Amino acid sequence: MSTIRRIALVTAAPLVLAAVGIAHPHGLSRSTAADWAHLHIALLPIFPLLTVGLLVPLWHRPRLGLAGFATVAAWAGAFVYAAFYTGLDAVAGIAAGTAVEHVGETASLGPVKRPLYDTGEALGQAGAYALIGAIAATAVALLPKHGVRVLPGTVVLLAAGWSFVDSHIFWPRGVWTMLGFALGFALLAWGTAGRDRFGEAGVLSRRPADDHETGE
């Protein structure tokens, strides 16, 4: 896969989430409840796709050793993020929006929303911390092969991950967080793809000389 295609693939999800974040309602009320629920239904398959930015550079069979262990740890962290952040969308998004949409006109919304928000926030934070762990594990897995080229993307991704813990995709910080993920994934894809390309060129350039020396 070309570097441009890799970058397009890993940045698609965060760029879509950034665009949606601009239109995301800033609060849940009776007037926004239907849009709130429908938006989070639409986002259910999108949030897990953030992990594509880690899975693409880790797309190989893990070997024995630290790098292989870190690869498996990154996969596990990505899975935990996808599961728990989906829980946030389901509880604080779909369930809360549906409940507020159908609550009585005279009922107070606080007792309806607050338990769902608290549960959703706990799930979302668990997912976000798992994503941070997956980012760190990805760096450990890639560093032996690709060297310092993975560090710029890792630093940007760790900063975005920390912001993601409590920003979701709300404008403005949540949108900038998603753009940070897009930048970090692009840098990581560029760093790893570039190393693969140069490594292959080195092997090819040495092969004729080696063949000549051995008489093959």
C-alpha positions, 0 to 999 in steps of 0.5 A: 500500500502506498504511503498516501493510501495509508495516510488516507486510511488512518486519517479517515475516521478522526477527520469524520469525527472532527466534522461531526463534532462541529455539528454535535449538540452542546447539550441534551435537552428536549429540543435536541434529544432526537438529534442526540440519539440519532447522531450517536447511533450513526457514530457507533461504527465510527469511533472504533475505527480510530484504532485503524491508525494503530492497526495499519502500522502493526499489520504483521504477525507478532514475533517473540520478544518485546516488540511482539509482546507490545504488538499484542498489548496494543491490539488488546488496548485497541479492543478494550477502547472500542468496546468501552467507548461504544458503551459510552455512545450507547448509554450517554448517547442513545439511551440518554437521548431516547429517555429525554425524548420520551420523558414527561413534559413536567418531569425534571431532566436531571434525574433522568440524564445524570445516572446515564451520564455518570455510567457513560462517562466511566465507560468512555474514560476506561476506553480512552485510557485503554487507547492511550495504553495502546498508543504507547504499546504501539510505539514500543512495538515499532521503535526497534524497526523504525527508530525515532521516525515513530516518535513525532506521531507518538507524541501527538497521539499521546497528547490527543489521547489525554485530551480525549479522556474528557473532551469527546468530540465537542467543539472546540476541544473535542474537534481539535482532539480529533484533528490531533489524532488525524495528524498523529496517525498520519505521522505514524503512517509516514514514519513506518511506511518510509522506513519500509520503503528505504529498507526494501531499497537497501536489500535490493541494492545489495542483492546483485553484489551478494549474488556476484560474490557467490557466483550465483 
